[in-house]
Amino acid sequence: MVTKTEDTQLNRLENQVDNGGGGAWEYLCLIKKLKVRRPEKVLKYGLSILNDSKKRSSLGSEEWTLYEQVSIAAMDCQCLNVAKDCIKVLQKKFPESKRVARLEAILLEAKGSWTEAEKAYTSLLEDNPIDQLIHKRRIAIAKAQGDISGAIELLNKYLEIFMADHDAWRELADIYVSLQMYKQAVFCYEEVILAQPTVPLYHLAYADVLYTLGGLENLQTAKKYYASTIDLTGGKNTRALFGICLCTSAIAQLSKGRNKDEKESSELHSLAVTALEKDYKNTAPGKLPLLTAALKSLKIS
Amino acid sequence: MGLGFVVGVVGVVILSHAAYSTIQYRSLLKIMEEEFSGPPMNVVVELLLGLVLCMWAALTVPGNFLSIKLDTDENRMVSLPGNLDFMIFNHRGKVFSSEMDMKLKI
């Protein structure tokens, strides 16, 4: 998870490295720790470390993980020669390793030789049928080929065995959202929130899907989850504030006449509006008239 | 760090001295054949002083407190990690294949 402090640290290091200020290794370590995807930078700075024999030997055993990181980044940039060379070095060092074998199969994927990659994964699975990473790669192959329904099927089969894998649930939710199968996506996000209840971004995504589904009950749940996002972020998530505004106005539209808890809802609306206006005044005063116009068009009576 | 550690050691020494004094006091009482009604004043003072010093050292030596509130900067999530286990490679990076002609020197 990337917290605010880590995010600022990452940006600071990125600036520093881009301007030639050194600290490339710390930057690469942070990228690996936070699991962010910056293939070009990893390739550039990782190679500059690997090509400098003095710097490389000062890493000690970390050298090999850097080779792995750079090779994956190179595949992401389609610099397949670099990836191949990195894997060759790793192969020489660890001839029997499963991890290197997996990298080789990923290289086949990057080349686009799907059947060969599939074959490699199948033989790796024969040795170790519960290797989660390889199961995930097979799902990724199906996705990369555009076979989304096949990916869903594999992912569901995978989740039957590894139910606690929230990353897989998140992936499945993303796929369902991309196919506009919101009911299924809702279920997946529920699983994700169950596994990691303190991550506000999952609450936000869940609320978004519920709001998209529509209907009074869903809108009310969505409003609750937008509110919990605000609770978890201390009101610093603009999207959740907008979500509250949209939900309250949509609920008001739907439940016209049956004004049960209207007072509470309009109170929440005005609170969200105040927070938004304050936020915009601080960070983008030029956009304030746009915001007020947009919020005025939402009817809440 | 150094100061806090020394203070902690002093606190422990004071506490053990208080324990030692109490034992001595009780054996003295046994010789004088009096009933034990409570620890003497100097032991109580030593105990309190040792308690304060040890507590201060225990709070400062291990480092600063971490925030447990969810909305502070250290704990507030701003972005999710890329789901790298499921990464796929046929994206626009293929079309924009970088001008960098890099090579790994072996």
HADDOCK unambig.tbl for C-alpha pairs under 7 A between the chains (distance, minus, plus):
assign (segid A and resid 1 and name CA) (segid B and resid 77 and name CA) 6.53 0.50 0.50
assign (segid A and resid 1 and name CA) (segid B and resid 80 and name CA) 5.72 0.50 0.50
assign (segid A and resid 1 and name CA) (segid B and resid 81 and name CA) 5.86 0.50 0.50
assign (segid A and resid 2 and name CA) (segid B and resid 77 and name CA) 5.57 0.50 0.50
assign (segid A and resid 2 and name CA) (segid B and resid 78 and name CA) 6.17 0.50 0.50
assign (segid A and resid 2 and name CA) (segid B and resid 79 and name CA) 5.57 0.50 0.50
assign (segid A and resid 2 and name CA) (segid B and resid 80 and name CA) 6.16 0.50 0.50
assign (segid A and resid 2 and name CA) (segid B and resid 81 and name CA) 6.59 0.50 0.50
assign (segid A and resid 3 and name CA) (segid B and resid 73 and name CA) 6.92 0.50 0.50
assign (segid A and resid 3 and name CA) (segid B and resid 74 and name CA) 6.04 0.50 0.50
assign (segid A and resid 3 and name CA) (segid B and resid 75 and name CA) 5.71 0.50 0.50
assign (segid A and resid 3 and name CA) (segid B and resid 76 and name CA) 5.16 0.50 0.50
assign (segid A and resid 3 and name CA) (segid B and resid 77 and name CA) 4.18 0.50 0.50
assign (segid A and resid 3 and name CA) (segid B and resid 78 and name CA) 5.59 0.50 0.50
assign (segid A and resid 4 and name CA) (segid B and resid 73 and name CA) 5.10 0.50 0.50
assign (segid A and resid 4 and name CA) (segid B and resid 74 and name CA) 6.16 0.50 0.50
assign (segid A and resid 4 and name CA) (segid B and resid 76 and name CA) 5.76 0.50 0.50
assign (segid A and resid 4 and name CA) (segid B and resid 77 and name CA) 6.10 0.50 0.50
assign (segid A and resid 4 and name CA) (segid B and resid 78 and name CA) 5.74 0.50 0.50
assign (segid A and resid 5 and name CA) (segid B and resid 73 and name CA) 5.60 0.50 0.50
assign (segid A and resid 5 and name CA) (segid B and resid 74 and name CA) 5.27 0.50 0.50
assign (segid A and resid 34 and name CA) (segid B and resid 81 and name CA) 6.36 0.50 0.50
assign (segid A and resid 35 and name CA) (segid B and resid 81 and name CA) 5.32 0.50 0.50
assign (segid A and resid 35 and name CA) (segid B and resid 82 and name CA) 6.07 0.50 0.50
assign (segid A and resid 36 and name CA) (segid B and resid 81 and name CA) 5.40 0.50 0.50
assign (segid A and resid 36 and name CA) (segid B and resid 82 and name CA) 5.31 0.50 0.50
assign (segid A and resid 37 and name CA) (segid B and resid 82 and name CA) 6.08 0.50 0.50
assign (segid A and resid 47 and name CA) (segid B and resid 104 and name CA) 6.69 0.50 0.50
assign (segid A and resid 51 and name CA) (segid B and resid 104 and name CA) 6.36 0.50 0.50
assign (segid A and resid 51 and name CA) (segid B and resid 105 and name CA) 5.74 0.50 0.50
assign (segid A and resid 76 and name CA) (segid B and resid 89 and name CA) 5.62 0.50 0.50
assign (segid A and resid 77 and name CA) (segid B and resid 93 and name CA) 5.72 0.50 0.50
assign (segid A and resid 77 and name CA) (segid B and resid 97 and name CA) 6.38 0.50 0.50
assign (segid A and resid 77 and name CA) (segid B and resid 98 and name CA) 6.84 0.50 0.50
assign (segid A and resid 78 and name CA) (segid B and resid 93 and name CA) 6.87 0.50 0.50
assign (segid A and resid 78 and name CA) (segid B and resid 94 and name CA) 5.92 0.50 0.50
assign (segid A and resid 78 and name CA) (segid B and resid 97 and name CA) 6.23 0.50 0.50
assign (segid A and resid 82 and name CA) (segid B and resid 103 and name CA) 5.73 0.50 0.50
assign (segid A and resid 82 and name CA) (segid B and resid 104 and name CA) 5.86 0.50 0.50
assign (segid A and resid 85 and name CA) (segid B and resid 104 and name CA) 6.54 0.50 0.50
assign (segid A and resid 110 and name CA) (segid B and resid 89 and name CA) 5.57 0.50 0.50
assign (segid A and resid 133 and name CA) (segid B and resid 85 and name CA) 6.66 0.50 0.50
assign (segid A and resid 136 and name CA) (segid B and resid 85 and name CA) 6.42 0.50 0.50
assign (segid A and resid 136 and name CA) (segid B and resid 86 and name CA) 6.13 0.50 0.50
assign (segid A and resid 137 and name CA) (segid B and resid 86 and name CA) 6.29 0.50 0.50
assign (segid A and resid 140 and name CA) (segid B and resid 86 and name CA) 5.24 0.50 0.50
assign (segid A and resid 140 and name CA) (segid B and resid 87 and name CA) 6.69 0.50 0.50
assign (segid A and resid 140 and name CA) (segid B and resid 88 and name CA) 6.16 0.50 0.50
assign (segid A and resid 144 and name CA) (segid B and resid 88 and name CA) 5.91 0.50 0.50
assign (segid A and resid 144 and name CA) (segid B and resid 90 and name CA) 6.57 0.50 0.50
assign (segid A and resid 167 and name CA) (segid B and resid 83 and name CA) 6.86 0.50 0.50
assign (segid A and resid 199 and name CA) (segid B and resid 77 and name CA) 6.73 0.50 0.50
assign (segid A and resid 200 and name CA) (segid B and resid 77 and name CA) 7.00 0.50 0.50
assign (segid A and resid 232 and name CA) (segid B and resid 70 and name CA) 5.78 0.50 0.50
assign (segid A and resid 232 and name CA) (segid B and resid 71 and name CA) 5.78 0.50 0.50
assign (segid A and resid 233 and name CA) (segid B and resid 70 and name CA) 6.79 0.50 0.50
assign (segid A and resid 233 and name CA) (segid B and resid 71 and name CA) 4.63 0.50 0.50
assign (segid A and resid 233 and name CA) (segid B and resid 76 and name CA) 5.98 0.50 0.50
assign (segid A and resid 234 and name CA) (segid B and resid 71 and name CA) 4.89 0.50 0.50
